[in-house]
Amino acid sequence: MSEILTRDAIAEAVRVAVAEEVKDLQKPQSKFQPGEEGDVSIVKDESSQPFSNLGEQLVAVRRAYESGIIDPRLRNKIVNAEGMVLKQTGLGESVPADGGFLVAQEFIPKLMEKTYEFGILAAKVTKIPVGPNFNGIKIPAIAGTSLASSRFGGVVAYWVSEAKIMIDSLPAFRQISLELKKLIGLCYATDELLQDAIALEGWITKAFPMEFGFQIDDAIVNGTGAGRPLGILKSPALVSVAKEANQAAATIVFENIIKMWSRMFGPSRKNAVWLINQDVEPQLYSLSLAVGNGGVPVYMPAGGLSGQPYSTLFGRPVLPVWQCPTLGTVGDIILADLSQYIMIDKGGMQAASSIHVKFVYDETAFRFVYRCDGQPWWNSPLTPYKGAATQSPFVAVATRA
């Protein structure tokens, strides 16, 4: 006879089954058996972990604008080298539709480092940081331009006999004023590019630092001083050596090099470098010093006879730079002591982003800003104590047309 289960019997069976299930869930859950060794993984709160790369953070910025879902790491406070909390000057971060987010601090030094890796000249000048709440500096300097009759702008010491009256003298001073100028880089990124965080970071961290380095070096050489640093070629301190009589157009001759070296301020020679346009190199290879019926090479290419990693003239490095004018014009070859060029900046490269500029194109705008200024320490060549030819830390050859 088949057994018929009552309602109470069914209820009891369910209770027993549930009790057994609960007992199993209460057992320690581990893939390791007693006596076996294993690793313990600790999972940290994602919001406390930095972004793994710049591209990942830019994607988070885009997602915050589009969906309103803000990655907690975007809200972390960013503190600069002076210990001040950085604040945005335009759009705010609290409302996604109203603002952009600053790029996190850990990525900014990486960008700035690459700027100076590609900025050959920027890494060699004298740099002074500008502190918080200031947009420039004023530096006192000696106003003297001649050693012929006095030093330090008017200081003179006299040899006198006993009981003779003393004659006073006074130094003269001037003030160097530098105010921060703004260098900006702007790019737009499509959704397709933003989906590939690694590709985006690789492109941005290469292209913009290279362009910033290029522009800073160009300002050091060619800057007009209006809205940008004052460059060597526009500085009143530049000495321009005259070309030789009957010298052919677009040439460099050994006499040019000798005269440039003789006009370099003596104490600056140990720091001087030759800056050239690469169009000048064929001319340098043909330079020689006549000795009897033969000649001695003047230009020493890297390696080989020089045994140096760089080419040299008078023992000083020769650096090809894109910013020097082409062969035959002033600045195609420059002898410069870059330690006599002063540059100020404020913090590192800053970055912000927004989707509103190109919203209808479904693109995000990323902006990079670097504030700096610069000019030569000297405001004129120096007349020596003996001799008529002026001297300077910055020397070039006049146009050879």
C-alpha positions in Angstrom: 0.0 0.0 0.0 1.4 3.3 -1.1 2.3 5.7 1.7 0.5 9.0 1.7 2.5 11.9 3.2 0.6 14.2 5.5 1.1 18.0 5.5 3.0 17.8 8.8 5.4 15.1 7.3 6.1 17.4 4.3 6.8 20.3 6.5 9.2 18.3 8.7 11.1 17.1 5.6 11.6 20.6 4.4 12.8 21.8 7.8 15.4 19.0 7.9 16.6 19.8 4.4 17.0 23.5 5.2 18.9 22.8 8.4 21.4 20.6 6.5 21.9 23.3 3.9 22.5 26.0 6.6 25.0 23.7 8.3 27.0 23.3 5.0 27.1 27.0 4.5 28.5 27.6 8.0 31.5 25.4 7.2 34.8 27.2 6.5 35.0 27.8 2.7 38.6 27.2 1.5 40.2 25.5 -1.4 43.0 24.3 0.9 42.8 21.2 3.1 44.1 21.2 6.6 47.9 21.0 6.6 48.3 22.5 3.1 49.9 25.9 2.5 48.3 28.6 0.4 48.4 32.3 -0.5 46.0 34.8 1.0 44.8 37.6 -1.3 43.7 40.9 0.2 41.4 42.9 -2.0 41.8 46.7 -1.3 39.1 49.3 -1.8 39.3 50.3 -5.5 38.6 54.0 -4.6 41.9 54.1 -2.6 44.0 52.8 -5.5 45.6 55.2 -8.0 44.8 55.0 -11.7 47.2 52.5 -13.4 47.8 54.9 -16.3 46.7 58.2 -17.7 44.5 56.7 -20.3 42.5 54.9 -17.6 41.9 58.1 -15.8 40.8 59.9 -19.0 38.3 57.2 -19.7 36.9 57.7 -16.2 36.6 61.4 -16.8 34.6 60.6 -20.0 32.3 58.2 -18.2 31.7 60.7 -15.5 30.5 63.3 -18.0 28.3 60.9 -20.0 26.6 58.8 -17.3 27.1 60.8 -14.1 28.8 57.8 -12.5 31.9 59.4 -11.0 34.9 57.2 -10.1 35.8 58.0 -6.5 39.4 58.4 -7.4 38.5 61.5 -9.4 37.5 63.3 -6.2 40.8 62.8 -4.5 42.4 66.0 -3.4 45.5 67.0 -5.5 48.3 68.7 -3.5 51.1 70.6 -5.1 54.8 70.8 -4.1 54.0 73.7 -1.7 51.4 71.7 0.1 48.5 73.7 -1.3 45.3 72.0 -2.5 44.9 72.7 -6.2 41.6 74.0 -7.3 40.0 74.4 -10.7 39.6 77.8 -12.1 36.6 77.2 -14.3 34.2 74.2 -14.3 33.6 72.4 -11.0 34.0 68.7 -10.3 30.9 68.3 -8.0 28.4 68.4 -10.9 29.6 66.2 -13.9 27.7 68.4 -16.5 29.4 71.6 -15.2 33.1 70.8 -15.1 36.2 68.8 -15.8 38.7 67.0 -13.6 42.3 67.8 -13.1 44.7 65.1 -14.2 46.0 63.3 -11.0 49.3 64.5 -9.5 51.1 61.2 -10.1 50.9 61.7 -13.9 52.0 65.3 -14.1 55.7 64.8 -13.3 55.8 62.1 -16.0 54.6 64.7 -18.6 57.0 67.3 -17.3 59.9 64.9 -17.4 59.3 64.1 -21.0 59.0 67.8 -21.9 62.6 68.3 -20.7 63.7 65.1 -22.3 62.7 66.5 -25.7 63.5 70.1 -24.7 67.3 70.1 -25.2 67.8 73.7 -24.2 65.2 73.9 -21.4 67.2 71.4 -19.4 70.3 73.5 -19.5 69.1 77.0 -18.5 69.0 78.4 -15.0 65.5 77.7 -13.6 63.8 79.4 -10.7 60.3 78.2 -9.4 57.6 80.7 -8.7 55.9 80.3 -5.3 52.2 80.2 -4.6 50.1 83.5 -4.9 52.7 85.0 -7.3 52.7 85.3 -11.1 56.3 86.4 -11.6 59.5 87.5 -9.9 61.8 90.6 -9.9 65.5 90.0 -9.6 68.1 92.7 -8.7 71.1 92.6 -11.0 74.2 94.7 -11.6 73.7 97.4 -14.3 77.3 97.6 -15.4 78.1 97.1 -19.1 81.8 98.0 -19.1 85.0 97.1 -17.2 87.0 99.9 -18.9 86.7 102.5 -16.2 84.8 100.8 -13.3 83.4 97.5 -12.2 79.9 96.5 -11.0 78.3 99.5 -12.6 80.5 102.1 -11.0 82.7 100.6 -8.2 86.3 101.9 -8.4 89.2 101.4 -5.9 92.2 103.8 -5.9 95.8 103.6 -5.0 96.6 106.7 -2.8 99.5 108.1 -0.9 99.4 108.7 2.8 97.0 111.5 4.0 95.4 111.8 0.6 91.6 112.3 0.3 89.6 109.3 -0.6 87.2 109.3 -3.6 83.9 107.5 -3.3 82.2 105.3 -5.9 78.8 103.7 -6.1 77.6 100.5 -7.8 74.6 100.7 -10.2 71.8 98.2 -10.2 68.9 97.2 -12.4 65.9 95.0 -12.0 65.0 91.9 -14.1 61.3 91.4 -14.3 59.8 88.1 -15.4 56.1 87.4 -15.5 54.6 84.0 -16.3 53.5 83.4 -19.9 51.0 80.6 -20.8 51.8 77.7 -23.1 48.7 75.7 -24.0 48.1 72.4 -25.8 44.6 71.3 -26.8 43.4 68.0 -28.4 40.1 66.3 -29.0 39.6 62.5 -28.6 36.8 60.5 -30.1 34.9 57.8 -28.3 36.7 55.1 -30.4 40.1 56.4 -29.2 39.0 56.7 -25.6 37.9 53.1 -25.5 41.6 52.1 -25.9 43.1 53.6 -22.8 46.7 52.4 -23.5 46.7 53.9 -27.0 45.4 57.2 -25.7 48.0 57.5 -23.0 50.8 56.6 -25.3 49.8 59.3 -27.8 49.1 62.1 -25.4 52.2 61.5 -23.2 54.4 61.5 -26.3 53.0 64.2 -28.6 52.2 67.0 -26.2 55.5 66.8 -24.2 57.4 66.8 -27.4 55.5 69.8 -28.7 55.9 71.7 -25.4 59.6 70.9 -25.4 59.9 72.2 -28.9 58.1 75.4 -28.2 60.1 76.1 -25.0 63.4 75.6 -26.9 62.1 77.8 -29.8 61.3 80.6 -27.3 64.8 80.3 -25.8 66.3 80.8 -29.2 63.8 83.0 -31.1 61.3 84.3 -28.6 60.3 87.9 -29.0 59.5 88.6 -25.4 55.9 89.6 -26.3 53.6 87.0 -24.8 56.4 84.5 -24.6 60.0 84.4 -23.3 62.7 86.6 -24.8 65.1 84.6 -26.9 68.8 84.7 -27.4 68.6 86.0 -31.0 66.3 88.9 -29.9 68.3 89.8 -26.8 70.3 93.0 -26.7 73.1 90.9 -25.1 73.8 89.1 -28.4 77.1 89.7 -30.1 76.9 89.3 -33.9 80.3 88.7 -35.5 80.7 90.3 -38.9 81.3 88.0 -41.9 84.7 87.9 -43.7 85.5 90.1 -46.6 84.3 88.4 -49.9 82.9 85.5 -47.9 80.5 83.5 -50.1 76.8 83.5 -49.3 75.5 80.7 -47.0 78.9 79.5 -45.8 80.8 79.1 -42.6 84.6 79.6 -42.6 87.2 78.9 -39.9 87.6 82.7 -39.3 84.0 82.9 -38.3 84.6 80.3 -35.6 87.7 81.9 -34.3 86.1 85.3 -34.0 83.0 83.8 -32.3 85.3 82.1 -29.7 87.2 85.3 -29.1 84.0 87.2 -28.4 82.7 84.6 -25.9 82.9 86.0 -22.3 85.9 84.3 -20.8 84.3 82.8 -17.6 81.5 81.4 -19.8 83.7 79.3 -22.1 83.7 76.3 -19.7 79.9 76.1 -19.9 79.4 77.1 -23.6 77.8 74.9 -26.3 77.5 75.4 -30.0 73.9 75.4 -31.3 73.6 74.7 -35.0 71.1 74.1 -37.7 71.9 70.8 -39.3 72.3 72.6 -42.7 75.6 73.9 -41.1 77.2 70.5 -40.6 78.6 70.0 -44.2 80.4 73.4 -43.7 81.9 72.3 -40.4 83.3 69.0 -41.9 85.3 71.1 -44.4 86.9 73.4 -41.8 90.6 73.1 -41.3 93.5 75.1 -39.9 96.4 75.6 -42.3 99.7 74.3 -41.0 102.6 74.6 -43.5 101.5 72.9 -46.7 98.8 70.9 -45.0 96.0 71.4 -42.5 94.5 70.2 -39.3 90.8 69.4 -38.9 89.0 71.9 -36.7 85.6 70.2 -36.3 85.8 66.9 -34.4 82.9 64.6 -35.1 81.5 62.4 -32.3 83.6 59.2 -31.8 86.6 58.7 -34.0 89.4 61.2 -33.4 87.5 63.1 -30.8 86.7 60.0 -28.6 83.6 61.9 -27.5 79.9 61.0 -27.6 79.2 64.4 -29.2 80.9 66.5 -31.9 83.1 69.4 -30.7 84.6 72.8 -31.7 87.3 74.2 -29.5 86.5 71.3 -27.1 82.9 72.4 -26.6 79.8 70.3 -27.6 78.0 70.9 -30.9 74.3 70.4 -30.6 72.0 70.3 -33.7 68.7 72.0 -32.8 65.7 72.5 -34.9 65.2 76.0 -33.8 68.3 77.5 -35.2 67.8 79.4 -38.5 69.1 77.9 -41.7 72.6 78.3 -43.1 73.6 81.8 -44.0 71.4 83.7 -41.5 72.0 85.0 -38.0 71.7 82.2 -35.6 72.6 79.3 -37.9 75.4 78.8 -35.5 75.3 80.1 -31.9 77.9 79.9 -29.2 76.0 80.2 -25.9 76.4 79.7 -22.2 72.9 78.6 -21.3 73.5 79.0 -17.6 73.3 82.7 -18.3 69.7 82.3 -19.5 67.1 82.5 -16.6 63.7 80.8 -16.8 60.9 80.8 -14.2 57.9 78.4 -14.1 55.1 77.6 -11.7 54.6 74.0 -10.9 54.3 71.3 -13.5 52.1 70.8 -16.5 48.4 71.1 -15.6 45.6 69.3 -17.4 41.8 69.5 -17.6 39.1 68.0 -19.8 35.6 68.8 -21.0 33.0 67.2 -23.4 31.1 70.4 -24.0 33.4 72.1 -26.6 32.9 69.3 -29.1 29.8 67.7 -27.7 27.9 67.5 -31.0 30.9 65.6 -32.5 31.0 63.1 -29.6 34.5 64.2 -28.7 36.3 65.1 -25.4 38.6 68.1 -25.3 41.9 67.6 -23.2 43.8 70.8 -22.4 47.4 71.0 -21.1 48.9 74.2 -19.7 52.5 75.2 -18.7 53.3 78.7 -17.3 56.8 80.0 -17.7 58.9 83.0 -18.8 62.6 83.6 -19.5 65.3 85.9 -20.8 69.1 86.2 -20.7 70.7 87.5 -17.5 72.6 90.0 -19.5 71.0 93.1 -21.1 74.0 94.1 -23.2 77.5 92.9 -24.2 80.3 93.7 -21.9 83.2 96.1 -22.8 86.4 94.6 -21.5 89.0 96.3 -19.3 91.5 96.3 -22.2 90.5 96.1 -25.8 87.6 97.3 -27.9 85.7 94.2 -28.9 82.8 93.5 -26.6 82.1 90.1 -25.1 79.0 88.2 -24.2 77.7 84.7 -23.2 75.8 84.7 -26.5 77.6 85.0 -29.9 76.4 84.5 -33.5 77.6 85.3 -37.0 76.0 88.1 -39.1 74.0 87.2 -42.2 76.1 85.9 -45.1 73.8 86.7 -48.1 
